[in-house]
């Protein structure tokens, strides 16, 4: 999957939360969140896991699948 698709998924998953809040909650830098959401970088595996857990989804859904990130609750 290309960086642009992953970046869009991350932005969609973040929803109304600020980048700052996600960075604090995950214990990573604001600049890291920005670089993931703009497609500049792909996170390391341990950060992929943190992101998936934080957004209550799977690493596969965010980084490897072509499925829509919207979830039915």
C-alpha positions, 0 to 999 in steps of 0.5 A: 500500500502506498504512503498516501493511502496510509496517511489518509487512513491515519488522518481518518482514524484520528478524527476530531482528536488533535495531532498533539493529543495523539502524540502525547497519548502514544508517547511519540513526537508531534513531528512523527505524527505529522510525518506519518499523516503526510506520507513522509514516513512509515512508522516503525513496527512498534509504532504501528502496533501502538497506533493500531491499539490506540485506534482500536483496529489492526496493523493490517487494516491501517498499513496493509489492507485496502478496506475502508477505515470506517467502523460500524459500532 
